[in-house]
Structure formats: structure tokens, C-alpha cells
Amino acid sequence: MKHFKLLYFFLALLLFSCQSNSKDGKTDTYTTGVISIAVDESFQPIIQEELDVFEAQFQEAGIVPVYTSEVDAIDRLLKDSVRVAIVTRPLSSDEENSLKSRKFSPRSYKLATDGIALIINNENPDSLISVNDIRKILTGEVKNWKEIYPTSGLGKFQIVFDNPNSSTVRFAIDSICNGKPLSKELYAQKTNMEVINFVSQTPNAIGIIGANWLGNREDTTNLSFKTDVRVMSVSGESIATPENSYKPFQAYLFYEYYPLTRNVYIILNDPKGSLPSGLTNFMTSERGQRIILKSGLVPATQPVRIVSIKD
């Protein structure tokens, strides 16, 4: 049975890629067929869980995710090479007009609320930071740990992102640095996992990644993170203290105590209401939102269980 399903998936994918005899080359229905979707790589862990459950429920459906940068995901949607993009912003008016000029009707759905997490090496004792200090580091106004933490002996900051075209970089420029350009001394890896690996081996590093990558899947309370690195506590006040600083726990994202939050959107461009619409409906349904809830992010529609935490 397993081999039959793999054979079916391969043949369906082959048919999809070669197009068919239908007018638009799209043969999928609301719950069957094979499609590609473009996903901001920041959300790979949680979206892969969504796809696994969806395909288990609808066994004649196959979703081929392309985990890529946000810029590339939206570009693929605009070129109609995918009909679903999962990113951290809705389309701009120019992007919407471009699709509408081709008789498309794109729609955006809020899927979840996520946090931008700052991670440091496990040996680094300085885990409190203010948004103001983050801004100074990212713009190059300060360059050494000692300028913010006088007792630190770590020397120069090594700041690392996932990808130059990622939503994380855009968030850093727009929401942290207020439009100011980032320092040219920042480093870029290719994926969030590479950022985690780099920080785990580099004592003076700060990694900036999606909080979705840090969840401890063995902790059903969502009150702990991976142990490879330390997650910094962030304050929206001018000076960070233990009392006014927060980690990107689900409750703190929900109440917006954690200052570095962002929304996650599904952008759908599916005029025929076929498999892309079926997948979108699943992810925004109660079952799909429960997957978001269990991941540690904040679902768009499901209630969040609030637990009192003391770091």
C-alpha cells in the first residue's frame, strides 16, 4: 500500500509538471491532485506539520512545498508558478493590481502570530537586551559586547541572519531599525537551522531567526526552547531588566508583551477554488489552527491557554 501511494504521488507529480489537456493545465480538485506552494523558510517546521496532517487526511492530495525566502515566495505567486504563498505580509497594492490585471482575485488570510527570536551561545551569560540596543547593534552604532555589557569579554558582535531576502531581514529593517539600513558587517546564512548551528558554535554571536524554529517539541506546555542555544529576553523599554524583558513564549506573543512579533499570512490566488483553496481552508480551520496552537505560535482563531511563567 505504501509503495502504491508513492507511485501514485510520483505519477501525479509528473502529470502536474507536464501539464494536462485541460484549458489551464491544472487538474487538482478541492482535496485531490498535486500542487506546489511557496513558504517562507522561517515557518518550515510548523508548515511541514500542517502538510503532513493534511495529506494523511486527504490521501489523494500531494503538496510540494518550496521553502524559500519571502521575496522569492511572493515572486513565485506573482508569476503564477504557485497559487499559495505563506509569508509575513499581505500583498502591496501594486502586487494586487498586477494579479487583478490578469483577471486573478488574490486573497489574504491571517494564519498565526510569530515572534522574531534572538539567540546566543549557551556559554554567554548576557541574555537580556532592549529593542533600543538591538537597533544600535544592527545599524552598526555599537560593535562590541562591552559597549552594552561592560563586564563582557566576548569582543566584537557577530550578528547572523538566515537569508538576505528573508522576512526576518525585512522585519529588522522596517520594525526594529525604523527603515535605517543594516550594518554591512552582518552575516547571512542560508537557513534558520544554519543560524542555530552557527550560534551554537560561536561564543560572540547573536542569531536572529523565527521563534518557530526554537520550540521544544517534547514540551507540550510550550514553556521551553531547544537546548542548543540560549534565547534572549527582550524589552521594549530603554533599559532591559528581568522584570520588563520577555522571551517569545506563546502567552507573551499573544499579549504582545514580547516586542518583536509579526503576523503570518496565507496568500491565495486560486480562482477555481481547487486544491490551494482546500489547503487554505484546512490550515485556517479548527484542526489546522490546533496544530499552530501546539507549535507554540499564536493561532489566528483558536483560544490560547495562558500559563503563568517565571524565568
C-alpha positions as CSV (number, residue, x, y, z in Angstrom):
1,M,0.0,0.0,0.0
2,K,2.8,2.3,0.9
3,H,4.6,1.6,-2.4
4,F,1.3,2.2,-4.3
5,K,0.9,5.6,-2.7
6,L,4.5,6.6,-3.6
7,L,3.9,5.5,-7.2
8,Y,0.6,7.5,-7.3
9,F,2.3,10.6,-5.9
10,F,5.2,10.3,-8.5
11,L,2.7,9.9,-11.4
12,A,0.5,12.7,-10.2
13,L,3.5,15.0,-9.8
14,L,4.7,14.0,-13.3
15,L,1.3,14.8,-14.8
16,F,1.2,18.1,-12.9
17,S,4.6,19.2,-14.1
18,C,3.9,18.2,-17.7
19,Q,0.5,19.9,-17.7
20,S,-2.6,18.2,-19.0
21,N,-5.2,18.6,-21.6
22,S,-7.4,20.9,-19.5
23,K,-7.5,24.5,-20.6
24,D,-5.3,25.9,-17.8
25,G,-3.2,22.7,-17.2
26,K,-4.5,22.4,-13.6
27,T,-6.2,19.1,-12.8
28,D,-6.5,19.3,-9.0
29,T,-9.7,19.5,-7.1
30,Y,-10.5,20.7,-3.6
31,T,-9.0,17.6,-2.0
32,T,-7.1,15.8,-4.8
33,G,-4.2,16.4,-7.1
34,V,-0.7,17.7,-6.7
35,I,0.4,21.4,-6.3
36,S,3.4,23.3,-5.3
37,I,3.3,26.1,-2.6
38,A,5.9,28.7,-1.7
39,V,6.7,29.0,2.0
40,D,8.9,31.5,3.9
41,E,11.6,29.2,5.2
42,S,11.1,30.7,8.7
43,F,8.0,28.6,9.0
44,Q,9.2,25.3,7.7
45,P,8.7,23.3,10.9
46,I,5.1,24.3,11.5
47,I,4.0,24.3,7.9
48,Q,5.5,20.8,7.4
49,E,3.4,19.6,10.3
50,E,0.3,21.1,8.7
51,L,1.1,19.4,5.3
52,D,1.7,16.0,6.9
53,V,-1.7,16.1,8.7
54,F,-3.5,17.4,5.6
55,E,-2.0,14.7,3.3
56,A,-2.8,12.0,5.9
57,Q,-6.5,13.2,5.9
58,F,-6.7,13.6,2.1
59,Q,-4.6,10.8,0.7
60,E,-5.1,11.7,-2.9
61,A,-3.6,15.1,-2.3
62,G,0.0,15.9,-2.6
63,I,1.6,19.3,-1.5
64,V,5.1,20.0,-2.7
65,P,6.5,22.8,-0.5
66,V,9.2,25.1,-1.8
67,Y,10.9,26.6,1.4
68,T,12.5,29.8,0.2
69,S,12.9,33.4,1.0
70,E,9.9,35.7,1.4
71,V,10.9,37.7,-1.6
72,D,11.1,34.6,-3.8
73,A,7.8,33.2,-2.4
74,I,5.9,36.3,-3.4
75,D,7.6,36.5,-6.7
76,R,6.5,32.9,-7.5
77,L,2.9,33.8,-6.6
78,L,3.0,36.9,-8.9
79,K,4.4,34.8,-11.7
80,D,1.6,32.2,-11.2
81,S,4.1,29.4,-10.7
82,V,2.4,28.7,-7.3
83,R,-1.1,29.6,-6.1
84,V,-0.3,29.7,-2.4
85,A,2.4,31.7,-0.6
86,I,2.9,31.7,3.1
87,V,4.7,34.9,4.2
88,T,4.7,37.6,6.8
89,R,3.0,40.4,4.9
90,P,-0.1,40.8,2.7
91,L,0.4,41.9,-0.9
92,S,1.1,45.5,-1.7
93,S,-1.4,47.4,-3.7
94,D,0.9,47.3,-6.8
95,E,1.2,43.5,-6.4
96,E,-2.5,43.0,-6.0
97,N,-3.2,45.2,-9.1
98,S,-0.7,43.2,-11.1
99,L,-2.6,40.0,-10.4
100,K,-6.0,41.6,-10.9
101,S,-4.9,43.0,-14.2
102,R,-4.6,39.3,-15.3
103,K,-8.1,38.5,-14.0
104,F,-7.0,37.0,-10.7
105,S,-8.5,37.7,-7.3
106,P,-5.9,37.2,-4.6
107,R,-7.0,36.8,-1.0
108,S,-5.0,37.0,2.2
109,Y,-5.8,35.1,5.4
110,K,-4.1,35.6,8.7
111,L,-2.7,32.2,9.9
112,A,-0.8,32.9,13.1
113,T,1.3,35.4,15.1
114,D,5.0,34.6,15.3
115,G,8.0,36.2,17.1
116,I,11.5,37.1,15.9
117,A,13.8,35.4,18.4
118,L,17.4,36.5,19.3
119,I,19.6,33.5,20.2
120,I,23.1,33.4,21.8
121,N,25.7,30.8,22.6
122,N,25.0,28.7,25.7
123,E,28.2,30.0,27.3
124,N,27.1,33.6,27.0
125,P,25.8,34.9,30.4
126,D,24.3,38.2,28.9
127,S,20.7,37.2,27.9
128,L,18.8,40.5,28.5
129,I,18.6,43.1,25.8
130,S,16.4,46.1,24.8
131,V,15.0,46.8,21.4
132,N,16.9,50.1,21.5
133,D,20.2,48.2,22.0
134,I,19.3,45.7,19.2
135,R,18.8,48.7,16.9
136,K,22.2,50.1,17.7
137,I,23.8,46.7,17.1
138,L,22.0,46.1,13.8
139,T,22.8,49.6,12.4
140,G,26.5,49.3,13.5
141,E,26.3,52.1,16.0
142,V,27.8,49.7,18.6
143,K,30.1,47.0,17.6
144,N,31.4,45.3,20.7
145,W,29.7,43.4,23.5
146,K,31.5,45.5,26.1
147,E,29.6,48.7,24.8
148,I,26.3,47.2,26.1
149,Y,27.6,44.7,28.7
150,P,30.6,46.3,30.4
151,T,31.8,43.1,32.0
152,S,31.7,41.0,28.8
153,G,34.9,39.7,27.3
154,L,33.4,38.4,24.1
155,G,34.8,41.2,21.8
156,K,33.0,42.1,18.6
157,F,29.4,41.1,17.9
158,Q,28.8,38.6,15.2
159,I,25.2,39.1,14.0
160,V,23.8,36.4,11.8
161,F,20.5,36.2,9.8
162,D,19.0,33.4,7.8
163,N,19.0,34.9,4.3
164,P,19.5,38.4,2.8
165,N,16.0,38.3,1.2
166,S,14.2,36.8,4.2
167,S,11.2,38.2,6.1
168,T,13.5,38.4,9.1
169,V,15.8,40.9,7.4
170,R,12.8,42.9,6.3
171,F,11.4,42.9,9.8
172,A,14.8,44.1,11.2
173,I,14.9,47.0,8.8
174,D,11.3,48.1,9.0
175,S,10.3,47.3,12.5
176,I,13.5,47.4,14.6
177,C,15.7,49.9,12.7
178,N,12.8,52.1,11.5
179,G,13.9,52.0,7.9
180,K,17.6,52.6,8.6
181,P,20.0,50.3,6.6
182,L,21.6,47.4,8.4
183,S,25.3,47.3,9.1
184,K,27.4,45.8,6.3
185,E,29.2,43.7,8.8
186,L,26.2,41.4,9.4
187,Y,26.4,37.8,8.3
188,A,23.9,35.8,6.3
189,Q,23.5,32.0,6.3
190,K,21.0,30.2,4.0
191,T,18.5,28.8,6.5
192,N,17.3,29.2,10.1
193,M,18.9,25.8,11.0
194,E,22.3,27.1,9.8
195,V,21.9,30.1,12.0
196,I,21.2,27.9,15.1
197,N,24.3,25.8,14.3
198,F,26.5,28.8,13.8
199,V,25.4,30.4,17.1
200,S,25.8,27.1,19.0
201,Q,29.5,27.1,17.9
202,T,30.3,30.8,18.2
203,P,30.5,32.4,21.6
204,N,30.2,36.1,20.5
205,A,27.3,35.5,18.0
206,I,23.7,36.7,18.1
207,G,21.3,34.9,15.7
208,I,18.1,36.4,14.5
209,I,15.5,33.8,13.5
210,G,11.8,32.9,13.6
211,A,10.7,31.6,17.0
212,N,9.0,28.8,15.2
213,W,12.4,27.1,14.9
214,L,13.1,27.1,18.6
215,G,10.2,25.2,20.0
216,N,10.9,22.1,22.2
217,R,8.5,19.6,20.6
218,E,8.8,17.3,23.6
219,D,7.3,20.0,25.9
220,T,3.5,20.1,25.5
221,T,3.3,23.2,27.7
222,N,5.3,25.3,25.2
223,L,7.3,26.7,28.1
224,S,10.8,25.7,26.9
225,F,13.0,26.0,23.9
226,K,15.7,23.9,22.2
227,T,18.8,23.5,24.3
228,D,21.3,24.0,21.5
229,V,21.3,27.8,22.1
230,R,20.0,30.4,24.6
231,V,17.0,32.5,23.8
232,M,17.4,36.1,24.8
233,S,14.8,38.0,26.8
234,V,13.8,41.3,25.0
235,S,12.5,44.5,26.5
236,G,10.6,47.3,24.8
237,E,11.9,49.7,27.5
238,S,15.1,51.7,27.1
239,I,16.9,49.6,29.7
240,A,16.3,45.8,29.9
241,T,15.7,44.3,33.3
242,P,14.5,40.9,34.3
243,E,11.1,42.4,35.2
244,N,10.4,44.1,31.8
245,S,12.0,41.6,29.5
246,Y,10.3,38.6,27.8
247,K,11.1,35.6,25.7
248,P,8.9,34.6,22.8
249,F,6.7,32.3,24.7
250,Q,3.2,31.8,23.3
251,A,1.4,33.8,26.1
252,Y,3.8,36.7,25.7
253,L,3.3,36.7,21.9
254,F,-0.5,36.7,22.5
255,Y,-0.5,39.6,24.9
256,E,2.3,41.4,22.8
257,Y,4.5,41.7,25.9
258,Y,7.2,40.3,23.7
259,P,8.1,43.3,21.5
260,L,9.2,41.5,18.3
261,T,6.0,40.0,16.9
262,R,4.8,39.6,13.4
263,N,1.8,38.1,11.6
264,V,1.9,35.1,9.3
265,Y,-0.4,35.2,6.2
266,I,-1.6,32.7,3.6
267,I,-1.9,34.5,0.3
268,L,-4.2,32.5,-2.0
269,N,-4.6,33.0,-5.8
270,D,-7.0,30.3,-6.8
271,P,-9.9,31.5,-8.9
272,K,-11.2,27.9,-9.5
273,G,-11.4,27.0,-5.8
274,S,-9.4,23.8,-6.1
275,L,-6.6,22.2,-4.0
276,P,-5.0,25.5,-3.0
277,S,-8.3,26.6,-1.5
278,G,-8.8,23.2,0.2
279,L,-5.4,23.5,1.8
280,T,-6.0,27.1,2.9
281,N,-9.4,26.1,4.4
282,F,-7.7,23.3,6.3
283,M,-5.0,25.4,7.8
284,T,-7.4,28.1,8.9
285,S,-9.9,25.5,10.2
286,E,-10.1,24.4,13.8
287,R,-7.9,21.4,13.2
288,G,-5.3,23.3,11.3
289,Q,-5.3,26.1,14.0
290,R,-4.8,23.5,16.7
291,I,-1.6,22.5,15.0
292,I,-0.5,26.1,15.2
293,L,-1.5,26.2,18.9
294,K,0.5,23.1,19.8
295,S,3.6,24.5,18.0
296,G,3.9,27.5,20.4
297,L,2.9,30.2,18.0
298,V,-0.4,32.1,18.4
299,P,-3.2,30.8,16.1
300,A,-5.4,33.4,14.3
301,T,-8.7,31.9,15.6
302,Q,-8.1,29.4,18.3
303,P,-8.1,30.5,22.0
304,V,-4.7,30.4,23.7
305,R,-4.2,28.8,27.1
306,I,-2.4,31.3,29.3
307,V,0.1,29.9,31.8
308,S,2.0,31.9,34.4
309,I,5.7,31.6,33.8
310,K,8.7,32.7,35.8
311,D,12.1,32.7,34.0
